[in-house]
């Protein structure tokens, strides 16, 4: 993991902590992917995702704000699915 990868992951984590209640873990893998894990009280709201080709994306102008936007979009969809299963029949 490079220094800029560590800085990018740290910045993404701090921005996600401003928006999400729960435990947030962000790191860059050896395969050049940003790994994000979000858990909330050990419930079924745990989500794991990867953003691949991080170095290439950063060279092309990929920002922490856009990474947070993508992660938030995925997390909202994940939580919505869980809530639909929990509170509605036939899902």
Steps between C-alpha positions, in 0.01 A plus 500: 500500500636837404499816707241664279282189535518525879412870488211434260361220720532714812318792340220276369460345845474838673243622247292184539506536879332838458213337311453148640435377853701184559849355474678587178820335381676619184833380362681444172572137412810358334289457185460881476138503615338718763331266751210638702322321785207658682339330802229615731462333841585157357162481329429394146577852377862407436624593154831434328599645166804563286595780263742343253791659309542777756837628373375529144183676611696744715728584207187579299360737766303267728427696816416400855167682462403283204616183680280593797209570262536152344529328839200688642292402196585132552440520876158664455397222260628238745313647798183548293501130403541400863215725612271371225565140607447585864183709474312389185350169390593334174852638465 
